[in-house]
Amino acid sequence: MTQPGANSALALKRGRRIGAPRCAGRSRGILSEGRSPRAGAGARCANLRPGGDLPQGSCELNETLLRIEPLSTPVARPGATLCVLVLLLAAFHVDTHAQGAATGVQGIVTDTSGTPLENVEVAIGQRRARTDARGSFRLDSIPAGPYLISLRLVGYRPVRAQLTVLATGVTRVSFELAPAVPQLPTVVVEASRTGIYGAVHDPAYTPIGDAHVEVVGRGGGTVATDSAGRFAFPTAERGLYLVRVTHAGYRERVLTVELERGKGQEFLIRLTPGKTVESRMTRVAMQELERRLVWGFRRDFLAAQDLQRYRRLGLCDIPQVKAELGRSSDALTTLILNGVTIYKSFPVTALCLWSADEVELVEVGRDFCRDVTNSLAYLLGGGGCGGRISRGARRSGGGYIVIWERR
């Protein structure tokens, strides 16, 4: 007949094969050396004299000390069976917890005064959450790595930021949303002369002199407005252009213009108070965009007038974007944001973080080496399409997309 003590020891050995805590015996005692964030769950036994280096009468499971009844005699004891079952359940918890461990993101969203904002939509890739009354949110089971996080709330300017999820634990973040300033409409009229002309005013229609106006495209350039806020680019001809207007103390304005042959357009552009950060990288990005607008193919661009019909539709659902970058849920691409920030292996589905009416210009294609200027190849690969690095990047596939946000 098998002794009860032997049955208990055998049960622990079987439990070890399914991930139970490792135990070692001495003088018929059992010592567990397992690990679990929440091991034991109140298991209690008594008077163990274990082997090993741990304190006498204890069995350590991470931070919890379990006392296990000794197997000193072949007499059956009701508590011994209970202890064995408790250890097996604790071991099962150890194993399942280790397999299901995942990282997450937790944060708080407030307005500029520090007041928590409720019902803010928070998105990381395809994962979504909304803030509660305390302005807090949590997204679990997000693998470690870099991401783009997006926050939106009606009446506030959307925020998109880079985020690195830690490999262990919860990544804690905080964001501040500023009230949205209505973008003042630009008055556009057909000019009686060819080229691009216009004036820059403040919200009260007061002319802004010395504003910086940059027209990116064939025959464009850079000028400063005169005392009446006027500017002129008479050499601009047929084609697609990006117009960028900046002035200290005001938010920049970016808009696209498409001229037909032999025609011109005039604009009344109103700037809203705010802040614009100018950088050398932005200036270089504009120069590279000009080359692509002049020498590239029109089919590789989606201007504001092309996107207008899609309104609130996400970029990932626009037919041309899906056709170029793929329709599968796991498709990846390379994203270049405002010509400066690069996101490699970016999920195509995450392009729906932008709606069509939030974007002024999109460049999209299956192969950045199709760009005749080679500017995208140098930006993404570092050595042009003939270089070793770019060939490797080209083999990775996934296409590219350049998003110029409406500002």
C-alpha positions in Angstrom: 0.0 0.0 0.0 1.3 3.4 -0.9 1.9 5.7 2.1 0.0 9.0 2.3 3.2 10.9 2.6 4.5 9.3 -0.5 1.3 10.2 -2.4 1.8 13.9 -1.4 5.3 13.9 -2.6 4.3 12.3 -5.8 1.6 14.9 -6.3 4.2 17.7 -6.0 6.4 16.0 -8.5 3.6 15.8 -11.0 2.8 19.4 -10.3 6.4 20.4 -11.1 5.8 19.1 -14.7 3.0 21.5 -15.3 4.9 24.5 -13.9 4.5 24.0 -10.2 7.1 25.4 -7.7 10.2 23.4 -7.5 10.5 21.7 -4.1 13.3 19.8 -2.4 13.0 17.4 0.4 15.0 16.7 3.5 13.9 14.3 6.2 10.6 13.9 4.4 10.0 17.7 4.4 9.3 19.7 1.2 10.8 23.1 0.3 9.4 25.2 -2.5 11.6 27.6 -4.5 9.1 28.8 -7.0 8.4 32.4 -8.1 5.1 34.2 -8.4 4.0 37.8 -8.0 1.0 36.6 -5.9 2.0 33.1 -4.8 0.5 31.3 -1.8 -2.8 33.3 -1.6 -3.0 32.5 2.2 -1.7 28.9 2.2 -0.8 27.9 5.8 0.8 24.8 7.1 3.1 24.1 10.1 6.4 22.9 11.5 8.5 22.2 8.4 12.2 21.5 8.8 13.4 22.0 5.2 16.7 21.5 3.6 18.6 24.2 1.7 19.6 27.7 2.7 16.1 29.1 3.5 15.1 29.7 7.1 13.9 26.7 8.9 10.1 26.1 8.7 9.6 28.2 5.6 9.0 27.7 1.8 9.6 30.9 -0.2 7.4 31.8 -3.2 8.8 35.2 -4.3 7.7 37.5 -1.4 5.3 35.1 0.4 6.5 32.5 2.9 4.5 29.3 3.0 4.7 26.8 5.9 4.3 23.2 4.8 3.4 20.3 7.0 6.3 17.8 7.4 6.0 14.2 6.0 7.7 12.8 9.0 5.4 9.8 9.5 3.4 7.5 7.3 0.2 8.6 9.1 -2.4 10.4 7.0 -3.1 14.0 7.9 -5.9 16.1 6.5 -3.8 19.3 6.3 -1.1 17.6 4.1 -3.5 17.1 1.2 -4.8 20.7 1.5 -1.2 22.0 1.4 -0.4 20.0 -1.7 -3.4 21.4 -3.5 -2.6 24.9 -2.4 0.9 24.6 -3.8 -0.3 23.1 -7.1 -2.8 26.0 -7.5 -0.1 28.5 -6.7 2.2 26.9 -9.2 -0.5 27.0 -11.9 -0.9 30.7 -11.2 2.9 31.1 -11.6 2.9 29.4 -15.0 -0.2 31.1 -16.5 0.9 34.5 -15.3 4.3 34.2 -16.8 2.8 33.2 -20.2 0.3 36.0 -20.2 2.5 38.8 -18.9 2.3 41.9 -21.1 3.1 45.5 -20.9 0.7 48.4 -21.0 0.2 52.2 -21.1 -1.5 54.2 -18.4 -1.9 57.9 -18.4 -3.8 61.1 -17.6 -5.1 63.8 -20.0 -5.7 67.4 -18.9 -6.4 70.7 -20.4 -3.9 73.6 -20.3 -5.2 74.6 -16.8 -4.6 71.1 -15.4 -8.3 70.1 -15.3 -8.8 66.4 -16.2 -10.5 65.8 -19.6 -13.2 63.1 -19.9 -14.0 61.1 -23.0 -10.7 61.8 -24.8 -10.1 59.2 -27.5 -6.7 57.6 -27.0 -5.3 55.4 -29.8 -2.1 53.4 -30.1 -2.1 51.5 -33.4 -5.5 49.7 -33.6 -6.1 49.8 -29.8 -8.5 52.4 -28.5 -9.5 53.7 -25.1 -11.4 56.7 -23.6 -10.5 58.7 -20.5 -12.8 58.6 -17.5 -14.0 61.4 -15.3 -10.5 61.7 -13.7 -8.9 62.0 -17.2 -7.2 58.7 -16.8 -6.9 55.8 -19.3 -5.2 52.5 -19.6 -4.4 50.2 -22.5 -3.1 46.7 -21.6 -1.3 44.0 -23.5 0.7 46.3 -25.8 4.1 44.8 -26.7 7.2 46.8 -25.9 8.5 49.1 -28.6 8.1 52.5 -30.2 4.6 53.7 -31.1 2.7 56.8 -32.2 0.0 57.7 -29.7 -3.0 59.9 -30.8 -5.4 61.9 -28.5 -8.6 63.5 -29.8 -11.4 65.4 -28.2 -14.0 67.7 -29.9 -13.1 71.3 -29.2 -9.4 70.6 -28.6 -6.4 70.4 -30.9 -5.5 66.7 -31.6 -2.1 65.5 -30.2 0.1 62.9 -31.8 3.4 62.0 -30.1 6.1 59.4 -30.1 5.9 56.8 -27.3 8.1 54.0 -26.3 6.4 51.2 -24.4 8.7 49.7 -21.8 9.6 46.0 -21.8 8.4 45.5 -18.2 5.7 47.0 -16.2 3.4 49.8 -17.1 4.5 52.9 -19.1 3.0 56.0 -17.5 2.4 59.1 -19.5 0.6 62.4 -19.3 -0.7 64.8 -22.0 -2.1 68.2 -22.2 -4.7 69.3 -24.8 -5.0 72.9 -25.9 -8.4 74.4 -27.0 -8.8 74.3 -30.8 -8.5 77.6 -32.5 -10.8 77.6 -35.5 -8.8 77.8 -38.7 -9.9 80.9 -40.5 -11.0 80.2 -44.0 -8.8 81.2 -46.9 -10.5 83.3 -49.5 -9.6 82.1 -53.0 -10.4 83.9 -56.2 -9.3 83.3 -59.8 -6.8 85.9 -60.8 -6.8 87.7 -64.1 -3.1 87.1 -64.3 -1.0 84.0 -64.1 0.8 83.1 -60.9 0.1 83.0 -57.2 -0.9 86.2 -55.4 -2.4 87.2 -52.1 -2.4 89.0 -48.8 -1.8 88.0 -45.2 -4.1 89.4 -42.4 -4.8 88.8 -38.8 -8.2 87.6 -37.5 -9.5 91.2 -37.6 -8.4 91.6 -41.2 -5.5 93.8 -40.3 -2.6 93.4 -42.8 0.5 91.6 -41.5 3.7 93.0 -42.9 7.0 91.1 -43.1 5.2 87.7 -43.0 7.3 84.9 -44.4 5.5 83.3 -47.5 7.1 80.2 -49.1 5.6 78.8 -52.3 7.0 75.3 -52.9 6.9 74.2 -56.5 7.9 75.2 -60.0 8.5 79.0 -60.2 8.0 79.4 -56.5 10.3 80.8 -53.9 10.3 82.9 -50.7 9.2 86.5 -50.1 8.2 88.8 -47.2 4.8 90.5 -47.3 4.8 94.3 -47.8 3.2 96.8 -45.4 -0.2 95.9 -46.9 0.4 92.2 -46.2 0.7 91.4 -50.0 2.8 88.9 -51.8 3.2 87.8 -55.4 4.7 84.8 -57.3 4.2 85.7 -61.0 6.4 83.0 -62.3 4.3 80.2 -60.8 2.8 78.2 -63.6 0.8 75.0 -64.2 1.2 72.4 -61.4 0.8 71.5 -57.7 2.2 73.8 -55.0 2.4 73.9 -51.3 2.1 77.4 -49.7 3.5 78.0 -46.2 3.0 81.2 -44.3 4.7 82.0 -41.0 5.1 85.1 -38.7 6.3 85.5 -35.2 3.5 85.3 -32.7 1.2 83.4 -35.1 0.5 79.8 -36.0 1.8 78.7 -39.4 -0.6 78.1 -42.3 0.0 75.5 -44.9 -2.2 75.0 -48.0 -2.0 73.4 -51.4 -2.7 75.1 -54.6 -3.1 73.6 -58.1 -2.8 75.9 -61.1 -4.1 75.3 -64.5 -2.1 76.4 -67.5 -2.4 80.1 -68.3 -4.4 80.8 -65.0 -3.6 82.2 -61.6 -5.1 82.4 -58.1 -5.3 85.0 -55.4 -5.6 84.3 -51.7 -6.6 86.1 -48.5 -4.8 84.2 -45.8 -5.6 85.0 -42.1 -3.3 83.9 -39.4 -4.4 83.0 -35.8 -2.2 83.8 -32.7 0.0 81.0 -31.7 3.5 79.6 -31.9 5.5 78.2 -34.7 8.8 76.3 -34.3 11.2 76.8 -37.2 14.0 74.4 -37.8 16.7 73.6 -40.3 15.2 70.2 -40.9 11.9 71.8 -41.9 13.7 74.1 -44.5 15.5 71.1 -45.9 12.2 69.1 -46.1 10.6 71.9 -48.1 13.5 72.0 -50.5 13.2 68.2 -51.1 9.4 68.5 -51.5 9.8 71.1 -54.1 12.0 68.8 -56.2 9.3 66.1 -56.0 6.5 68.5 -56.9 8.5 69.7 -59.9 9.8 66.5 -61.2 7.5 63.8 -59.7 4.3 62.3 -61.0 1.0 63.9 -60.1 -0.5 60.4 -59.4 1.8 60.1 -56.4 0.2 63.0 -54.6 -3.2 63.5 -52.9 -3.8 67.2 -52.4 -6.4 68.8 -50.2 -8.8 69.1 -53.1 -8.4 65.4 -53.7 -9.0 64.5 -50.1 -12.0 66.9 -49.6 -14.6 64.4 -50.7 -13.5 61.9 -48.0 -13.9 64.4 -45.1 -13.7 62.4 -41.8 -12.7 59.1 -43.4 -9.4 57.8 -42.1 -6.4 57.8 -44.4 -6.0 54.0 -44.1 -9.4 53.6 -45.8 -8.8 55.9 -48.7 -8.8 53.8 -51.9 -5.5 55.1 -53.3 -3.7 54.6 -50.0 -5.0 51.0 -49.7 -4.1 50.3 -53.3 -0.5 51.4 -52.9 0.3 50.2 -49.3 -1.8 47.0 -49.1 -5.2 46.0 -47.6 -4.2 43.3 -45.1 -4.5 44.0 -41.4 -0.8 43.3 -40.8 0.6 45.5 -43.7 3.5 47.8 -42.8 4.8 50.9 -44.4 7.3 53.7 -43.8 5.7 57.0 -42.6 7.3 60.4 -43.0 5.4 63.0 -41.0 5.7 66.6 -42.2 8.8 65.7 -44.1 10.9 65.4 -40.9 9.9 62.6 -38.6 10.3 59.0 -39.9 8.4 55.9 -38.6 9.6 52.6 -40.1 7.5 49.5 -40.0 4.4 51.6 -39.3 1.1 49.7 -39.4 -1.0 50.8 -42.4 -4.1 50.4 -40.3 -2.7 53.0 -37.9 -2.9 55.6 -40.7 -6.5 56.1 -39.6 -5.1 58.1 -36.8 -5.5 60.9 -39.3 -8.7 61.8 -41.1 -8.7 63.2 -44.6 -9.7 66.7 -43.4 -6.7 66.9 -41.1 -4.2 66.5 -43.9 -3.1 69.0 -46.6 -1.0 66.8 -48.8 -0.1 63.1 -49.1 2.6 61.4 -51.0 2.2 57.7 -51.4 3.7 54.9 -53.4 4.8 51.2 -53.4 8.5 51.9 -53.9 10.3 55.0 -52.8 12.9 54.4 -55.5 10.2 55.3 -58.0 10.8 58.9 -56.9 12.8 60.3 -59.8 14.5 62.9 -57.6 15.9 60.2 -55.3 15.2 62.4 -52.3 13.1 59.9 -50.5 15.7 57.2 -51.0 18.4 59.3 -49.4 16.0 60.3 -46.6 15.0 56.7 -45.8 18.0 54.7 -46.8 20.9 57.0 -46.5 22.6 56.1 -49.8 20.1 56.5 -52.6 18.5 53.7 -54.6 21.9 52.6 -55.8 23.3 52.3 -52.3 23.6 49.2 -50.2 21.5 50.4 -47.4 18.7 51.5 -49.7 18.6 48.3 -51.6 18.1 46.5 -48.3 15.3 48.9 -47.3 13.7 48.5 -50.7 13.6 44.7 -50.3 11.7 45.1 -47.1 8.7 46.3 -49.1 5.7 48.0 -47.6 5.9 51.2 -49.7 6.0 54.7 -48.2 3.6 57.6 -47.3 4.5 61.2 -46.5 1.8 63.1 -44.6 1.8 66.9 -44.5 -0.6 67.9 -41.8 -3.0 70.8 -42.1 -1.8 73.6 -40.0 
